[in-house]
Amino acid sequence: MKCKKAGKRFFSVLLTAGMLFGTLSVPAFADGGQNISFSDVKDTDWFYDSVQYVCENGLMNGTGDSSFSPDGTTTRGMIVTILYRMENSPATDSDVTFTDVSAGQYYADAVAWANENDIVNGYGSGAFGPDDPITREQMA
């Protein structure tokens, strides 16, 4: 795993996303940012500003047209997609090599990029586990 110096904002967003969305379950991230108009996120919720930040900056878009699912489970595919978007969704030089990551999935380019840059390695059996809940150990 290669470590690169990153600003405080990167780590703040990453940690906030990991803690806040430690329970997102539906893998429905669309490209681009959006304003908060989720039925399950109220302006009085303690996480409202964080949700607004990740949506306005195109890092996350929720789990459906009107839901964000702040009480769901965060998956490995979601976290890799957030990291990929934090890097402005760079082009990849390779295709996905994991047996359980199909082209066309919202996380496919992100997984290819992260693997290409030694950010993720999968499970060693040829699988990445994009829909598996991410653990704290894997996040670190």
VEXKE-560796 format. One record per residue (C-alpha): residue number from 1; residue in three letters; x, y, z. Coordinates in Angstrom, 3 decimals, padded with zeros to 6 digits. Layout:
   vovo   kolro          X          Y          Z
    NUM     ala          X          Y          Z
...
***
This chain:
   vovo   kolro          X          Y          Z
      1     met    000.000    000.000    000.000
      2     lys    001.451    003.342   -001.008
      3     cys    000.930    006.268    001.315
      4     lys    000.919    009.797   -000.008
      5     lys    000.807    013.001    001.931
      6     ala   -002.654    014.436    001.955
      7     gly   -004.255    017.507    003.462
      8     lys   -006.308    017.582    006.609
      9     arg   -009.478    017.914    004.528
     10     phe   -008.858    014.533    002.901
     11     phe   -008.554    012.753    006.209
     12     ser   -011.449    014.675    007.738
     13     val   -013.770    013.748    004.890
     14     leu   -012.568    010.168    004.824
     15     leu   -012.978    009.686    008.569
     16     thr   -016.299    011.512    008.610
     17     ala   -017.551    009.390    005.725
     18     gly   -016.352    006.207    007.407
     19     met   -017.954    007.023    010.732
     20     leu   -021.065    008.708    009.401
     21     phe   -021.829    006.259    006.654
     22     gly   -020.624    003.179    008.444
     23     thr   -023.991    001.753    007.740
     24     leu   -024.847    002.623    004.105
     25     ser   -026.121   -000.427    002.286
     26     val   -027.476    000.409   -001.158
     27     pro   -024.767    000.902   -003.820
     28     ala   -026.481    003.652   -005.798
     29     phe   -023.942    006.411   -006.237
     30     ala   -024.490    008.517   -009.347
     31     asp   -021.893    010.800   -010.911
     32     gly   -021.748    014.457   -009.919
     33     gly   -022.902    016.357   -006.866
     34     gln   -026.405    017.280   -005.808
     35     asn   -028.176    019.428   -003.273
     36     ile   -029.512    017.788   -000.169
     37     ser   -033.113    016.802   -000.713
     38     phe   -033.166    013.450    001.001
     39     ser   -036.224    012.354    002.928
     40     asp   -033.979    010.732    005.553
     41     val   -031.672    013.731    006.144
     42     lys   -033.144    016.711    007.983
     43     asp   -031.433    020.072    008.462
     44     thr   -031.585    019.449    012.218
     45     asp   -029.595    016.175    012.000
     46     trp   -026.081    016.348    013.463
     47     phe   -024.655    014.983    010.201
     48     tyr   -026.528    017.370    007.880
     49     asp   -023.480    019.565    007.105
     50     ser   -021.340    016.505    006.345
     51     val   -023.950    015.102    003.985
     52     gln   -024.233    018.478    002.296
     53     tyr   -020.442    018.659    001.893
     54     val   -020.043    015.201    000.333
     55     cys   -022.980    015.791   -002.010
     56     glu   -021.945    019.289   -003.095
     57     asn   -018.430    018.044   -003.798
     58     gly   -019.574    015.017   -005.793
     59     leu   -018.139    012.465   -003.381
     60     met   -021.487    010.823   -002.602
     61     asn   -025.000    011.131   -003.974
     62     gly   -027.097    008.940   -001.757
     63     thr   -028.701    005.579   -002.232
     64     gly   -031.694    006.601   -004.308
     65     asp   -033.546    009.571   -005.730
     66     ser   -034.719    010.772   -002.331
     67     ser   -032.738    008.754    000.203
     68     phe   -029.235    008.916    001.627
     69     ser   -029.501    006.005    004.087
     70     pro   -027.376    007.430    006.923
     71     asp   -028.092    004.319    009.003
     72     gly   -027.046    001.767    006.348
     73     thr   -023.751   -000.148    005.938
     74     thr   -020.728    001.274    004.104
     75     thr   -019.238   -001.154    001.605
     76     arg   -015.756   -001.565    000.196
     77     gly   -017.048   -000.406   -003.194
     78     met   -018.470    002.774   -001.685
     79     ile   -015.241    003.754    000.068
     80     val   -013.127    003.129   -003.030
     81     thr   -015.581    005.237   -005.032
     82     ile   -015.265    008.103   -002.532
     83     leu   -011.450    007.966   -002.702
     84     tyr   -011.610    007.868   -006.509
     85     arg   -013.900    010.887   -006.616
     86     met   -011.666    012.751   -004.163
     87     glu   -008.953    012.389   -006.822
     88     asn   -011.349    013.775   -009.481
     89     ser   -012.077    010.371   -011.036
     90     pro   -008.795    009.948   -012.946
     91     ala   -008.586    007.786   -016.058
     92     thr   -007.356    004.260   -015.501
     93     asp   -004.813    002.377   -017.583
     94     ser   -006.256   -001.048   -016.901
     95     asp   -009.491   -002.948   -016.694
     96     val   -010.851   -004.422   -013.504
     97     thr   -009.113   -007.692   -012.746
     98     phe   -011.278   -008.859   -009.842
     99     thr   -013.696   -011.680   -010.571
    100     asp   -016.535   -010.027   -008.642
    101     val   -016.271   -006.537   -010.167
    102     ser   -018.177   -006.240   -013.432
    103     ala   -017.624   -003.442   -015.917
    104     gly   -020.451   -000.948   -015.741
    105     gln   -020.906   -001.116   -011.966
    106     tyr   -020.737    002.304   -010.293
    107     tyr   -017.526    001.283   -008.529
    108     ala   -015.764   -000.520   -011.442
    109     asp   -013.521    002.374   -012.561
    110     ala   -012.797    003.280   -008.945
    111     val   -011.720   -000.267   -008.101
    112     ala   -009.532   -000.460   -011.227
    113     trp   -007.903    002.886   -010.347
    114     ala   -007.383    001.965   -006.695
    115     asn   -005.885   -001.410   -007.603
    116     glu   -003.670    000.159   -010.264
    117     asn   -002.347    002.595   -007.642
    118     asp   -001.867   -000.060   -004.930
    119     ile   -004.584    001.427   -002.743
    120     val   -006.536   -001.839   -002.701
    121     asn   -005.459   -005.394   -003.376
    122     gly   -008.611   -007.417   -002.894
    123     tyr   -008.794   -010.604   -000.872
    124     gly   -006.074   -012.576   -002.621
    125     ser   -008.491   -015.074   -004.137
    126     gly   -009.160   -012.888   -007.165
    127     ala   -012.107   -011.231   -005.416
    128     phe   -012.498   -007.657   -004.207
    129     gly   -015.770   -007.904   -002.284
    130     pro   -017.310   -004.597   -003.433
    131     asp   -020.565   -005.245   -001.580
    132     asp   -018.895   -006.449    001.625
    133     pro   -019.113   -004.116    004.619
    134     ile   -015.789   -002.331    005.097
    135     thr   -014.055   -002.907    008.402
    136     arg   -012.052   -000.328    010.343
    137     glu   -008.926   -002.354    009.629
    138     gln   -009.571   -002.277    005.878
    139     met   -010.350    001.427    006.025
    140     ala   -007.038    002.152    007.733
***
